[in-house]
Amino acid sequence: METEHPRDDQERACLRCLWWRPINSVSGHCKRMPPARPDGEAEGYWPMTGRADWCGEYRDDAALRQEQPAGEGEK
């Protein structure tokens, strides 16, 4: 788990991702998919990641705004 603060030139980082929710100052949960367990038993869980980690599902707020038709998402 990468707990250092992401470098300024690091484009992708959990800290900057739409799907990431912090649980403290250095780590958080990825909420991209429903909670799951590898064995399929009992309750699942969201993966915990460091703020400078990243994956192929990374999405930033700018990408989301570009996909929404005008007027959607504004309240």
Sequence and secondary structure as in RCSB ss.txt:
>XXXX:A:sequence
METEHPRDDQERACLRCLWWRPINSVSGHCKRMPPARPDGEAEGYWPMTGRADWCGEYRDDAALRQEQPAGEGEK
>XXXX:A:secstr
   S   TT    GGG TTEEESSSSEEEE SS  B TT  S  B  EEETT   TT   HHHHHHHS TTTT  
